[in-house]
Amino acid sequence: MRREGFDVGEYVEQMALLLDLQLRDEYRDGVVANFERIMAIANLVNEFPLTEEIEAAPIFEP
């Protein structure tokens, strides 16, 4: 599920306010870049098609 118009920079700002996190200016661009990467990876995972026969395992055992 892609979120068109989702502003990662605004999300970071709002979450910093919500968490009362003092995000220093010199770190802001790096935090935004990392959240953009996280979003790209999450989109790949969420877009992967699964068949109806697949069931969630109650316990993960490698």
Backbone bond lengths (Angstrom), bond angles and torsions (degrees), N, CA, C in turn:
res aa  C-N    CA-C-N  psi(-1)  N-CA   C-N-CA  omega(-1)  CA-C   N-CA-C  phi
1 M - - - 1.444 - - 1.532 108.23 -
2 R 1.300 116.54 110.93 1.461 120.94 177.53 1.511 109.49 -88.35
3 R 1.294 116.00 142.42 1.463 120.66 -179.53 1.522 108.52 -107.75
4 E 1.305 115.34 93.71 1.454 120.50 178.61 1.527 109.40 -65.44
5 G 1.306 115.51 137.05 1.454 120.28 177.88 1.519 113.78 77.71
6 F 1.327 118.20 7.07 1.458 121.06 178.82 1.522 108.48 -74.71
7 D 1.317 116.86 122.34 1.457 122.70 -177.82 1.525 109.01 -98.72
8 V 1.327 115.82 103.45 1.459 121.08 -177.05 1.523 110.72 -63.20
9 G 1.319 117.51 -39.37 1.463 120.98 178.91 1.516 111.70 -60.43
10 E 1.320 116.54 -43.06 1.468 120.99 178.24 1.526 110.26 -66.49
11 Y 1.327 116.92 -39.32 1.469 120.99 177.61 1.533 110.42 -59.64
12 V 1.331 116.31 -46.81 1.469 120.65 179.58 1.522 110.20 -60.54
13 E 1.317 117.01 -43.81 1.466 120.54 179.12 1.527 111.56 -61.61
14 Q 1.323 116.55 -45.81 1.461 120.66 -178.50 1.529 111.64 -66.19
15 M 1.324 117.13 -40.99 1.458 119.77 179.00 1.520 111.45 -67.51
16 A 1.331 116.87 -36.47 1.468 119.67 176.34 1.525 110.19 -62.07
17 L 1.328 116.76 -41.79 1.465 120.02 176.77 1.527 111.15 -64.28
18 L 1.312 116.52 -46.03 1.459 121.51 -178.21 1.533 111.44 -60.89
19 L 1.321 116.20 -39.63 1.462 121.29 -178.05 1.524 113.27 -89.33
20 D 1.338 115.66 0.99 1.466 121.74 -175.91 1.523 110.43 53.60
21 L 1.338 114.96 44.98 1.453 123.21 -178.95 1.522 108.45 -98.01
22 Q 1.298 116.10 122.12 1.461 120.87 178.39 1.532 108.36 -83.60
23 L 1.327 116.16 89.39 1.462 121.99 -178.18 1.528 108.93 -83.68
24 R 1.314 115.71 111.02 1.462 120.46 -177.67 1.523 110.32 -70.20
25 D 1.316 116.01 145.35 1.465 122.37 -176.10 1.527 112.82 -54.58
26 E 1.326 117.42 -38.32 1.466 119.14 -176.97 1.523 113.08 -69.99
27 Y 1.337 118.13 -14.44 1.459 121.77 178.95 1.523 113.07 -101.71
28 R 1.312 117.58 -16.05 1.467 121.58 -172.74 1.532 112.39 -57.15
29 D 1.326 118.07 -49.05 1.472 120.67 -178.08 1.527 111.84 -60.74
30 G 1.327 117.13 -38.71 1.461 120.61 178.29 1.519 111.86 -67.50
31 V 1.329 116.66 -39.64 1.462 120.61 178.59 1.523 109.68 -64.56
32 V 1.319 117.11 -44.09 1.465 121.12 179.31 1.532 109.81 -62.84
33 A 1.328 117.50 -43.82 1.470 120.87 179.43 1.529 110.95 -61.09
34 N 1.332 116.96 -41.48 1.470 119.84 178.94 1.520 111.32 -65.86
35 F 1.337 118.15 -39.95 1.459 119.95 177.84 1.526 111.13 -66.50
36 E 1.325 118.06 -33.19 1.463 120.46 175.59 1.520 110.58 -64.82
37 R 1.337 117.02 -40.08 1.472 120.58 176.94 1.526 110.94 -65.34
38 I 1.333 115.62 -43.99 1.464 120.12 179.03 1.529 110.00 -59.96
39 M 1.331 116.56 -42.70 1.460 120.51 -179.91 1.533 111.07 -63.67
40 A 1.332 116.92 -40.38 1.470 120.46 179.26 1.526 110.56 -63.63
41 I 1.331 117.39 -43.05 1.465 120.90 179.05 1.526 110.43 -66.19
42 A 1.330 117.16 -43.74 1.468 120.99 179.31 1.524 110.53 -61.49
43 N 1.333 117.54 -38.42 1.465 120.43 178.17 1.518 111.06 -62.46
44 L 1.334 117.42 -40.67 1.469 120.66 177.84 1.529 110.64 -61.37
45 V 1.318 116.09 -44.95 1.468 120.31 -179.51 1.526 110.44 -65.13
46 N 1.325 117.05 -46.65 1.468 121.05 -176.62 1.522 113.09 -69.18
47 E 1.329 118.33 -25.06 1.459 121.21 -179.74 1.521 112.93 -86.48
48 F 1.335 117.81 -7.93 1.458 120.76 -178.96 1.523 109.31 -68.95
49 P 1.331 117.46 122.26 1.467 119.53 -176.53 1.534 111.88 -73.71
50 L 1.308 115.54 138.58 1.458 122.19 175.58 1.524 108.72 -121.23
51 T 1.309 115.79 143.78 1.459 119.16 178.49 1.521 109.91 -79.99
52 E 1.313 116.36 162.31 1.464 121.97 -179.67 1.528 111.94 -66.81
53 E 1.339 117.73 -22.62 1.460 121.04 -177.30 1.524 113.32 -74.85
54 I 1.310 117.41 -17.09 1.470 120.96 -177.86 1.518 109.47 -75.77
55 E 1.341 114.63 129.04 1.458 120.58 178.31 1.527 109.12 -116.31
56 A 1.294 116.12 147.22 1.462 120.43 176.51 1.521 108.77 -69.72
57 A 1.321 116.43 136.47 1.454 121.02 178.32 1.529 109.34 -82.98
58 P 1.334 117.47 132.14 1.459 119.44 179.38 1.517 112.20 -68.12
59 I 1.338 117.34 -27.06 1.461 122.32 179.35 1.529 107.51 -134.85
60 F 1.325 116.94 131.12 1.455 120.57 176.99 1.520 108.86 -90.76
61 E 1.325 115.24 124.70 1.469 120.62 176.29 1.520 107.78 -130.53
62 P 1.335 116.74 110.99 1.474 119.09 -178.90 1.517 113.19 -67.83
